[in-house]
Amino acid sequence: MIRYLLTKILEALIAVWGVLTIVFFVTRIIGDPAALLLPLGASAEQIDALNAQLGLDRPLIEQYLTYIGQVFQGDFGQSFQFGRPAMQVVLERMPATLELATAAIILGTLIGAVAGSIAALKKGTVAELIVMIFALLGQATPVFWLGIMLILFFAVDLGWVPTGGYGTISHLILPAVTLAVFVCSSIARLLRSNLLDVLKEDYVRTARAKGLMPRTIFIWHVGRNALIPVVTMIGIITGELLGGSVVTETVFAWPGVGRLIIQAIEAKDFPVIQAGVALIAFIFVVINLAIDLLYGLLDPRIRERR
C-alpha cells in the first residue's frame, strides 16, 4: 500500500508540473501586461521599463526556470493588478468557491442518489420515466440559461432571494441550486444504470435465494458495487466545482476562484493565472488520490490487487 501511495504521489507531482509548464507558456501568448497596466498613450520606453521591472524582458527559458524555482518555494510572484502575493489573492477567493461547491455537491448528490435509486427500483413505471426526463433536461440545460431563469423568477418576480452577491445563505441558494441541477442529473442517470447492471449479477440472485432482506441486499450487495463509478463522477465534478464554476460565478457575481481567473486573464495578470491554475490542479490531484483510496473501501477486490 505504501508503494502504491508513493507511486500515486509521484504521478501527481508530474501532473502538477506539466500543468504549471503549459500554463506558463500559454500565458506568455495572450499579450503584454505592461500595455494594460500603464495609462493609455504610454510610450514604448515606459512599456519596456515596466517589462524589465516585472522580469518579462528576460529570455523565456530563463523566466521559466526562475518561475519553477520560485514555485517549489511556494512563491508564485506578485499580482500585477493587486500588488500582493498571487497565491494569497487566489486563496482569499477560495472560501467562496468552497462554500458554493460544497452546497452544490451535497444537494446534488443527495437528490441524485434518491432519484437514481427510485428510477432503478421502479424500472418500467411512470416514476422512472419522470426521473429520467428531469435528469435528461438537467444535463442538457445550459448553466447560464438556468441561472438567469432562476434569477428572473425567484429573485426578480417573487423577490424571495437576492439576484446575486455574496455574504448570506440567501445569496447562496440560487447559485447552489443552479450547479446542483447538473450534479443531481448526472448522478441520477449513472446510478440508475449501474444499479440495473448490478441487480442482474449472480451474487444478487444468490443473496435473494438465501432469504436476505431486500434492504440488506440493496445496501450491502447492490449499492456498494454500483457506487464505484458514481464516486468517480462525484470526484471529478467536485474538482471542477472547487476549481471554480466560471459561468455560475459570473452570472451571480459570486467572488470565487473561477471568476478571479477570468478577470486575471482579461488583465493579463500572469502570476494570478498561474497560481489559480496550480491550485486547481492540486485540488484535482488530491481528489483523484482520495478516490483511488476510497475504491478499496467499496470493493475489497481492488484492495487485494494492490
Beta strands, then each sheet from edge to edge (+ up, - down):
end
